[in-house]
């Protein structure tokens, strides 16, 4: 039976004098993004989105306004998701040298397979999407049950009512994120993989659009 990796996306909005704003953050290596993350084992998606929103923004007091649906995606070709934190072995044998691990949610490429094990490669680039060099590569063997063939993403609308600075930073996962609010009717361009997520938010804001200057940015 195929395993499913569940993820969540938090569309956090607030009311302001000029209209509603959406909470975004700037990743130091991967552009402007929406708070999102991976559902932990035994965790409900609604619980996960509140946890991820707090972790990635440093805020609390979110109101979960509504679920905005979900979508399933099957990685093409030999791509897979890591469904649980898993040890990387030097050979397809649990008694072999276990020299590294891969985190839950990582995407890997399957190089070859034997009964019960797959040899996978994980790669991380210096930045995204304008990558210039490969920063890290891990190749090794993992148990087949640690891999997922489907990613299911749940979308939620959250509201935050407390005052915040215009911009602030949060340190998470060895990165420093810069958080800020953007008018819903004039959003900056998001990192390319997240632009499609806005279709879910249009169920709440049908007139969702980007700022004119962001459309001209190369």
ZIJO-V786391 format. One record per backbone hydrogen bond with DSSP energy under -1.0 kcal/mol. CO is the residue of the C=O (numbers start at 0). NH is the residue of the N-H. If there is no record, write none. Layout:
# ZIJO-V786391
co:CO nh:NH
co:CO nh:NH
This chain:
# ZIJO-V786391
co:2 nh:148
co:2 nh:149
co:4 nh:151
co:5 nh:38
co:6 nh:153
co:7 nh:36
co:8 nh:155
co:9 nh:11
co:10 nh:157
co:11 nh:22
co:12 nh:159
co:13 nh:20
co:15 nh:18
co:18 nh:15
co:19 nh:183
co:20 nh:13
co:21 nh:181
co:23 nh:179
co:24 nh:32
co:25 nh:177
co:28 nh:127
co:30 nh:26
co:31 nh:190
co:32 nh:24
co:34 nh:9
co:36 nh:7
co:39 nh:42
co:43 nh:47
co:44 nh:48
co:45 nh:49
co:46 nh:50
co:47 nh:51
co:48 nh:52
co:49 nh:53
co:50 nh:54
co:51 nh:55
co:52 nh:56
co:53 nh:57
co:62 nh:64
co:62 nh:158
co:65 nh:156
co:68 nh:154
co:70 nh:152
co:72 nh:150
co:75 nh:78
co:77 nh:109
co:79 nh:107
co:80 nh:147
co:81 nh:104
co:85 nh:101
co:87 nh:99
co:88 nh:140
co:90 nh:92
co:92 nh:95
co:96 nh:89
co:99 nh:87
co:101 nh:85
co:102 nh:105
co:105 nh:81
co:107 nh:79
co:108 nh:120
co:111 nh:118
co:113 nh:116
co:115 nh:143
co:116 nh:113
co:117 nh:141
co:118 nh:110
co:118 nh:111
co:119 nh:139
co:120 nh:108
co:121 nh:137
co:123 nh:134
co:123 nh:135
co:128 nh:130
co:132 nh:125
co:135 nh:123
co:137 nh:121
co:139 nh:119
co:140 nh:88
co:141 nh:117
co:142 nh:145
co:143 nh:146
co:145 nh:82
co:147 nh:80
co:149 nh:4
co:150 nh:72
co:151 nh:6
co:152 nh:70
co:153 nh:8
co:154 nh:67
co:155 nh:10
co:156 nh:64
co:156 nh:65
co:157 nh:12
co:158 nh:62
co:167 nh:178
co:169 nh:176
co:171 nh:174
co:174 nh:171
co:176 nh:169
co:177 nh:25
co:178 nh:167
co:179 nh:23
co:181 nh:21
co:182 nh:185
co:183 nh:208
co:186 nh:210
co:190 nh:193
co:193 nh:196
co:194 nh:197
co:195 nh:198
co:196 nh:199
co:197 nh:201
co:199 nh:202
co:200 nh:203
co:200 nh:204
co:204 nh:207
co:208 nh:186
